[in-house]
Amino acid sequence: MEAGMTKVVAVVVTWRRERELERLLESLEISSHPLHGCVVMDHGGTVPEHFARRSFPVRIVQDLSNPGPGAGWANGARIAREAFGQTDTWYLDDDVVIPPETLGILIREKREAAAICPLLEDEGGKLWGFPEPVSKPDRKKIRAAATPADALRLLGPGPHPFCWATGACLLVDSGAAGLHRSDFWMLGEDLEFSMRLAAGGRAVFTCLASVPHLSPKPPDRASARRSDYRKFCSLLQNLSYLAFHSPHSRHLWRYLPGNFRRFFRSHGIRGSTLGDAAACLWQGALRRHPAGHQSGAALRGRIARRELER
């Protein structure tokens, strides 16, 4: 790495996704801006040692307790600082694929911001996810965009300040906003972290970079539906908590009804879905419990037992 170049360490959390992880690491090797290092938090204990043989240093750390993405990212960031010193931290999902020019664009466009993220696209090139712009007009524009090219045309390159963003690809200044929380289990910990970044300093996204987010397909529709159901309940509980109890959530509460409607459209309206949705709202909004709390674990246990009885 040349003197004066921004040092970046990637932190990845994975659970039994060797194929996706290898694809990600291969994409990072051809980055136009070389990585200073990478920490892989292996929560499934299945990542082969040879995955660490890259053009940049890679540390693979096993944690078979599988504490969830938030804890994994937090632990990985601590290990990265111990191993590589003070660097920018690049939080990545294991199922993204990084185009070669992405890191260089993020570093250049971040400017004085504490954090920056790109747009995300699916396997068909459509917008998979996007940050919530601070600007109300920009919120309408980005929702009218079907592709990253549409977003670039409608909003311009940016950088654009955001209220919150997904954590699938997020470059953060060292020490900014602390670490991810570990009490969300999954789905929502990245929103909470990004809200803190946005509240504590300038957090932005750029339309000049778009990263494919290619989630693996489950082996069959039945297992996909079961997995989606449990994850959706976790999301509802975490969003219910964030909407009413995060000091940085801004207008997130407005999106709660839409997420509950989406849950019922996906899984139907019957006694069990109504009861589970009510439990998510009760635990998150009224009892102030994110999904990583024992109440969330108890709900997932009830769902699992119900599935076995079918």
Backbone hydrogen bonds, N-H to C=O, Kabsch-Sander energy under -0.5 kcal/mol:
donor,donor_aa,acceptor,acceptor_aa,energy
5,M,2,E,-1.7
8,V,6,T,-0.5
9,V,88,D,-2.5
10,A,37,G,-2.1
11,V,90,W,-2.6
12,V,39,V,-2.6
13,V,92,L,-0.8
14,T,41,M,-2.7
21,L,17,R,-2.7
22,E,18,E,-2.7
23,R,19,R,-2.0
24,L,20,E,-2.2
25,L,21,L,-2.8
26,E,22,E,-2.4
27,S,23,R,-1.8
28,L,24,L,-2.1
29,E,25,L,-1.5
30,I,26,E,-0.6
30,I,27,S,-0.7
31,S,28,L,-1.5
32,S,100,P,-2.7
33,H,100,P,-0.5
36,H,8,V,-2.9
37,G,8,V,-1.0
38,C,57,P,-1.5
39,V,10,A,-2.8
40,V,59,R,-3.2
41,M,12,V,-3.4
41,M,39,V,-0.6
42,D,40,V,-0.9
42,D,61,V,-2.8
43,H,14,T,-3.0
43,H,41,M,-0.9
51,F,48,P,-1.4
52,A,49,E,-2.1
53,R,50,H,-1.5
54,R,52,A,-1.7
59,R,38,C,-2.6
60,I,58,V,-0.5
61,V,40,V,-3.0
61,V,59,R,-0.6
62,Q,60,I,-0.5
63,D,42,D,-2.4
66,N,63,D,-1.7
72,G,68,G,-2.1
73,W,69,P,-3.1
74,A,70,G,-2.3
75,N,71,A,-2.9
76,G,72,G,-2.7
77,A,73,W,-2.4
78,R,74,A,-1.9
79,I,75,N,-2.4
80,A,76,G,-2.5
81,R,77,A,-2.0
82,E,78,R,-2.0
83,A,79,I,-2.5
84,F,80,A,-3.1
85,G,81,R,-1.5
87,T,85,G,-0.8
88,D,7,K,-2.5
89,T,172,V,-2.8
90,W,9,V,-2.6
91,Y,89,T,-0.7
91,Y,170,L,-2.6
92,L,11,V,-2.3
93,D,168,A,-2.3
94,D,13,V,-0.6
96,V,93,D,-1.0
97,V,212,P,-2.1
102,T,99,P,-1.8
105,I,101,E,-2.0
106,L,102,T,-2.6
107,I,103,L,-2.5
108,R,104,G,-2.1
109,E,105,I,-3.0
110,K,106,L,-1.6
111,R,107,I,-0.8
113,A,110,K,-3.0
114,A,202,R,-3.4
115,A,202,R,-1.1
116,I,171,L,-2.2
117,C,204,V,-1.3
119,L,209,A,-2.4
120,L,129,G,-1.6
121,E,211,V,-2.1
122,D,126,K,-2.6
125,G,122,D,-2.0
127,L,146,A,-2.4
128,W,120,L,-2.5
129,G,120,L,-1.1
132,E,164,W,-2.4
134,V,161,P,-2.2
139,R,135,S,-1.5
140,K,136,K,-1.5
141,K,137,P,-2.0
142,I,138,D,-2.6
143,R,139,R,-1.4
144,A,140,K,-0.8
144,A,141,K,-0.8
145,A,142,I,-0.8
151,A,147,T,-2.0
152,L,148,P,-2.4
153,R,149,A,-2.1
154,L,150,D,-2.7
155,L,151,A,-2.8
156,G,151,A,-0.6
156,G,152,L,-1.5
160,H,205,F,-2.8
162,F,203,A,-2.4
163,C,132,E,-3.6
164,W,132,E,-0.6
170,L,91,Y,-2.3
171,L,116,I,-2.7
172,V,89,T,-3.0
172,V,170,L,-0.5
173,D,114,A,-2.9
176,A,173,D,-1.8
178,G,175,G,-1.3
186,M,184,F,-2.1
192,E,188,G,-2.4
193,F,189,E,-1.9
194,S,190,D,-2.4
195,M,191,L,-2.3
196,R,192,E,-1.9
197,L,193,F,-2.0
198,A,194,S,-2.6
199,A,195,M,-2.4
200,G,196,R,-2.6
201,G,197,L,-1.2
204,V,115,A,-2.4
205,F,160,H,-2.2
206,T,117,C,-1.8
207,C,157,P,-2.1
208,L,157,P,-0.6
211,V,119,L,-2.5
213,H,121,E,-3.2
214,L,95,D,-2.6
214,L,212,P,-0.6
215,S,213,H,-0.7
224,A,220,D,-2.0
225,R,221,R,-2.4
226,R,222,A,-2.2
227,S,223,S,-2.5
228,D,224,A,-2.6
229,Y,225,R,-2.1
230,R,226,R,-2.0
231,K,227,S,-2.3
232,F,228,D,-2.6
233,C,229,Y,-2.2
234,S,230,R,-1.9
235,L,231,K,-2.5
236,L,232,F,-2.7
237,Q,233,C,-2.3
238,N,234,S,-2.6
239,L,235,L,-3.1
240,S,236,L,-2.2
241,Y,237,Q,-1.9
242,L,238,N,-2.8
243,A,239,L,-3.0
244,F,240,S,-1.0
245,H,241,Y,-2.0
246,S,242,L,-1.7
249,S,246,S,-1.2
252,L,249,S,-1.9
254,R,251,H,-1.6
255,Y,252,L,-2.1
256,L,253,W,-1.0
259,N,255,Y,-1.7
260,F,256,L,-2.3
261,R,257,P,-2.5
262,R,258,G,-2.1
263,F,259,N,-1.9
264,F,260,F,-2.1
265,R,261,R,-2.5
266,S,262,R,-2.0
267,H,263,F,-2.2
268,G,264,F,-2.1
270,R,268,G,-0.6
274,L,270,R,-2.5
275,G,271,G,-2.4
276,D,272,S,-2.4
277,A,273,T,-2.5
278,A,274,L,-2.3
279,A,275,G,-2.1
280,C,276,D,-2.1
281,L,277,A,-2.2
282,W,278,A,-2.7
283,Q,279,A,-2.8
284,G,280,C,-2.3
285,A,281,L,-2.4
286,L,281,L,-0.9
286,L,282,W,-0.9
287,R,282,W,-2.1
289,H,283,Q,-3.1
292,G,183,D,-1.6
293,H,290,P,-1.9
296,G,293,H,-1.0
297,A,293,H,-1.8
298,A,294,Q,-2.3
299,L,295,S,-1.9
300,R,296,G,-2.3
301,G,297,A,-2.1
302,R,298,A,-2.1
303,I,299,L,-2.3
304,A,300,R,-2.3
305,R,301,G,-2.3
306,R,302,R,-2.3
307,E,303,I,-2.1
308,L,304,A,-1.8
309,E,305,R,-1.3
310,R,306,R,-0.6
310,R,307,E,-0.8
